[in-house]
Amino acid sequence: MNVTQSLDSPTLSQAFNGQATTYVFAVVGLIWYCFMWAISILGLVAAYRSRPASLERTADSAPGVSILRPLKGLDTNLYENLESTFKQDYPNYEIIFSVADENDQALTVVQALKNKYPDVKASSIIGEEVVGVNPKVNNLMRPVRAAAYDILWVIDSGVVVDPGTLARSVDVLTGFPTSQSNKTISLVHHVPFALIDEDKIGSRLEAAFLNTNHAKMYIAINTVGVESCVVGKSNLYRRSDLERVNGSLIPVRSQIASTHEPIVYGLAAFGKFLAEDNMIASALWHELGLRHDLSSDVACNVVGNMSFLDYVWRRIRWIRLKLSNYLWFPAMDIRATPLYPLALS
């Protein structure tokens, strides 16, 4: 066999192709590795950047805020979670608790806190208004209407917050300081942060996930601000903005009125979504052209007793919620969904 025949042999050709493929995968892997490090550094810098001191407002000058806390049953750390809203260092707010059932055990905790803090304006609403499959939306329908103020702060029952959270969040929502950004902010949210009170493997995995991979991606994506990315554990937005959106994600100026059935606007429009928090944020972003921002606070969630299987099923639920949004609006997540597993690696 001569040299020319040897070089053209299938064995050498396959070997060369194999090396080229390996090289391509290596380069792609290196680029992705550098990208993930860049995301981590961006999230770290954003998390530790200096923040201006909150404005000192009086009861007359502070925008009123209605804090809405939908409840169901006795969540882990419920007393401390709810008490944190009574202890907000802000001069003008009310708290509205809501439950679907008059026999809900959470009402006992609420009443104890009302007795402890009689100077805080707090009320309870019993009974849901069913507008869709999402029980949280059903539970919030009446409180949203009953709220005395336009600014709503919706907080999950499992979340505990710092006393200065409301003041700093209102600063961001109202554009203080004005030199910090030229964006019009419609929603302020807080990074989910897990606290552990039970030494269980599932609890530790949940904390490791939320406080590392999820936190860095969450902060980085919101710092870049190329798309709406909101988890609804603790969100502030205006009722007047909510009443202008319908969950279609079509800009208001491009929407065409339907002659067949009336279009539902406001909170009721999101009763059909399982992940209503993400969809409300996306609607404010896409339909009104408004943006979101993070305050310097975190939404602390005491994980409680979580087994390994509990953790697995929780992650499965997250994926299902993501897929449910994809089924409603394929274009919304199709760019990010294929990269989702790699982003959490």
Secondary structure, DSSP 8 states (H G I E B T S, - for coil): --HHHHHTSHHHHHHHHHHHHHHHHHHHHHHHHHHHHHHHHHHHHHHHS---------TTTS--EEEEEE--S--TTHHHHHHHHHT---SSEEEEEEES-TT-THHHHHHHHHHH-TTS-EEEEE-----SS-HHHHHHHHHHHH-SSSEEEEE-TTEE--TTHHHHHHHHHTTSSGGG----EEEEEEEEEEE-SS--HHHHHHHHIIIIIIHHHHHHHHHHTSS----TTEEEEEHHHHTT--S--S-GGG----SSS----SGGGGTT-S-HHHHHHHHHHHHH--EEEEEEEEEEEE--S--HHHHHHHHHHHHHHHHHHHHH-HHHHTTTGGGHHHHT-
